[in-house]
Amino acid sequence: MMCPLPEQADPFALEYFSLLAQRIRDEFTGSETVPDQQTLPVGAMELPEPGRYDGVILLGYP
């Protein structure tokens, strides 16, 4: 999950966040857990589909 800064429409276009997200996905390789990468819209007050997730890694500036 990513909460972008208002001026950053696609935070994964930044090298830092794209590399970080790739490394997180790499950690799940071979496991039964399937990571789901999403970008929340600026000002989002809740997660999409609450209750669907077993855990959340939240990056960025809420």
C-alpha positions as CSV (number, residue, x, y, z in Angstrom):
1,M,0.0,0.0,0.0
2,M,1.3,3.4,-0.8
3,C,0.0,6.8,0.4
4,P,1.6,9.2,-2.1
5,L,2.3,12.9,-1.5
6,P,-0.2,15.1,-3.1
7,E,2.3,16.2,-5.8
8,Q,3.3,12.6,-6.6
9,A,0.7,10.9,-8.8
10,D,2.7,7.7,-9.3
11,P,5.1,7.1,-6.4
12,F,6.4,3.9,-7.9
13,A,7.8,6.0,-10.8
14,L,10.4,7.1,-8.2
15,E,13.4,4.7,-8.1
16,Y,13.4,4.5,-4.3
17,F,9.9,3.3,-4.0
18,S,10.0,1.0,-7.1
19,L,13.2,-0.7,-5.7
20,L,11.7,-1.0,-2.2
21,A,8.4,-2.5,-3.6
22,Q,10.4,-5.0,-5.7
23,R,12.5,-6.1,-2.7
24,I,9.3,-6.7,-0.7
25,R,7.8,-8.8,-3.5
26,D,11.1,-10.7,-3.8
27,E,10.8,-11.7,-0.1
28,F,7.5,-13.5,-0.9
29,T,8.9,-15.5,-3.8
30,G,8.2,-19.2,-3.1
31,S,5.8,-18.5,-0.3
32,E,2.1,-19.1,-0.2
33,T,1.5,-15.4,0.5
34,V,0.8,-13.3,-2.6
35,P,1.6,-9.6,-2.1
36,D,-0.9,-7.1,-3.6
37,Q,0.6,-3.7,-4.5
38,Q,-1.8,-0.8,-4.5
39,T,-1.5,3.0,-4.6
40,L,-4.1,4.8,-2.5
41,P,-5.5,8.1,-3.8
42,V,-4.4,11.2,-2.0
43,G,-6.6,11.8,1.0
44,A,-7.8,8.2,1.3
45,M,-9.1,7.7,4.8
46,E,-9.4,3.9,4.7
47,L,-8.0,0.8,3.0
48,P,-9.9,-0.5,0.0
49,E,-11.8,-3.7,0.8
50,P,-11.2,-3.6,4.5
51,G,-10.9,-7.1,6.0
52,R,-9.4,-8.6,2.9
53,Y,-5.8,-8.3,4.0
54,D,-3.8,-10.3,6.5
55,G,-1.3,-7.5,6.9
56,V,-0.3,-4.2,5.4
57,I,3.0,-2.5,4.7
58,L,2.2,1.2,4.3
59,L,4.8,3.4,2.6
60,G,4.8,7.1,2.1
61,Y,3.2,10.1,3.7
62,P,-0.3,9.6,5.0
